[in-house]
Amino acid sequence: MTTRHDTAASPVKGGAAPGRPPGGRASAEADRRKRAKLSRRWQRDMRWSPYAFVSPFFLLFLAFGLFPLIYTGWASLHTVELTAPTDMQWTGLDNYTRIFDDEFFWNAAKNTLWIGVISTVPQLLMAMGLAHILNYKLRASTFYRVVMLAPYATSIAAASLVFVLLFGRDYGMINWVLDMVGLDKIDWQNGSWSSKFAVSTIVIWRWTGYNALIYLAAMQAIPQDLYESAALDGASRWRQFIHVTLPSLRPTILFTVVVSTIGASQVFGEPLLFDANKGASGGSQHQFQTLGLYLYEQGWVNQHLGRASAIAWAMFLILIVIGILNAVISRRLRASS
Amino acid sequence: MRAARRGSARRVVVMAAIASLGAGLLAGCADDGNDEDSSSSGDSSGKTTITLGLFGTMGFKEAGLYDEYEKLNPDINIEENVTERNENYYPALVNHLTTNSGLQDVQAIEVGNIAEVVATQADKFEDMSKAAGVQKTNWLDWKWQQATTKDGATIGLGTDIGPMAICYRTDLFKKAGLPTDRDEVSKLWAGDWNKFIETGEKYKDGAGKDTYFMDSPGGLINAILSSEDEKFYNAAGEVIYKTNPAVKDAFDLTAEAAEKGLVQSQTQFQPAWDQTISNSLFATVACPPWMLGTIKAKSQPDSAGKWDVAQAPKAGNWGGTFLGVPKSGKHVKEAQKLVTWLTAPEQQAKLFSKMGSFPSAPAAYKLPQVTGGKNDMTGDAPIGELFAKAAEQIPTQVIGPKDQIVQQGLTDNGVILVTQGKSAKDAWDNAVKTIDNNLEK
């Protein structure tokens, strides 16, 4: 904020600046009081304004973040249906204990894990490679960067629908190509692994460019002289990458791993739209039903809000565990370096 | 002083910007709830806008009924809001009903959901039996009852029903050495779905591998179940799908057809299934009148006139919708008037002649639009008479609140698996496991 000249510095008497019109004792007293009042306002302003400035986020968070979270927790302790959300029956931890026997939940958890692994690992490796290539001097480098971000800017829905067409069993382009080169058609949606692979492809396609740009930004912050001295020492490009680039990128890599893990544990849109039956069961045998999809199926298709809330909280707890694991691993790595 | 004034001026600007941003945010949030206000209040010309929430192609607009109504009532303006699939439309409707916000002036309810809406949301709807000009006797009795609560409140007026027949390709039947005359075809399988499957085997022997006898396992099991009095619930409201022999028989018969390669491995109304219509890859499909509209929309022009309609082995009902008026609407009286008009026998008959939705008002069956009904795909077959005959034989079926979940489980998590090489037993187990998990509260 700008400085308040009228309160911060009192006018210099008899100075070069034009003084105030001389006044009597009463007006001096009024002036003092006025200044004291301004000063008090100034102090209040200093103390409370910052809170006012940050309040919009926190008010919105309270209304749309914290309240739903707590309400979901409350609902998860009840039997409650979407058709009558106010009609709650207390069941205690029943919704949680039954998760242990719920094979659909664990199937979804397993699917989420596998889809997460086969999408995140190749995605980050490819992003690293792409970033390394883009880090060379290239003509039209801005063009390539924009192109890389294009998938990220595409809506999941649009992208997934295109991939559904590509992966179609009877009229899909990928099977058409397989057929052309004399291979058997693959029933992408119905295979256990083929469907997970196809869903992962959508995730990889969308996020690789995004991660590549993050890596690229971090690479460009690495001082050039490190490379120059490495080159003087006779290090090849590959050696430079291993011994200069990778160590400098460690914090960035950790960041992308954390973000991608969180993203992978919440995968929802891709498997939902990939289902040929357009249901939420993630394939006829739930072969690619993720936790997010299972939560949606219980809550919005089957209308069991209590169960869905318990699943949501279970997912939340799993995410916290993953977060702690990530923190521990990154601390170990930092300590070892 | 100058700097100070400029500073405070900037401060004012910044504060104003923040304030307006904040206000914008809050307004943005509030807007969601107020959408209906802006769309349903009178527009600049002083007309009253009535909004309809519909799913799929219900055809009121396409049949010109809105235009006609607006001409009859110059102060009314009609807007429809269509969601493609009922699976997406219905959860949103339930959500709007329970929170009592975001509802349109008129909301469509599919027959598969009507039992649940009647049981749990009836108090959110106007009792249409009390609306001016509504005569209960206009509707088929079972159609009226489906939307009526135990206390006698009717929450929606029926638009169409789906008297089911079998549509078949005369050219493919001929190639396979089967009769093509619709009476002879009906006789092939009259009274028994087993005979229908036997005909399928004959078809396959004659026609070879290029085409399938029927479009999809989901279509077949749905057709068989539609002709039963009781399927997933009994009259007392208990879930009986696992123990009801009719359901197991329907499942096994469909699985048998799938194992024998009589049905294609497709899910109805998905793009790949659409393609099989376009490529003429199957010879029969369980066919309520509205299905002819789907066939017409997805077919190549050269398929016109190659279809015909035979009676199903047992008549059943597939589909049908109700129009309800939520109490929270802005223009309840006008909306009731519109719904009453849209579902009157004359309008139902018009809808049939243009869109193939079969009237739920028997009075319409005598009107020329129905008796003289024809469809491009079926040439000069008198489809109005054919479907009216099926409509007379529809059993009064017990509908349960979660019918849709059970049906979807049997189809998407059940019989479809047989076409992918699973045994009928595995498919049944998978379906039951899924359905039970989905039904458990």
Interface residues (C-beta under 8 A of the other chain):
Chain A: M1 T2 T3 R4 H5 D6 F53 P56 L60 T79 E81 L82 T83 A84 P85 D102 F104 L165 G168 R169 D170 Y171 D187 N190 A276 N277 K278 G279 S281 S284 Q285 H286 E297 W300 V301 N302 Q303 H304 G306 R307
Chain B: M1 A3 A4 R6 G7 S8 R10 R11 I18 L21 G22 L25 R85 E87 P91 V94 N95 T98 T99 E116 T120 Q121 T267 Q270 P271 A272 Q275 T276 I405 Q408 T411 D412 N413 I416 L417 Q420 N430 T434 N437 N438 L439 E440 K441
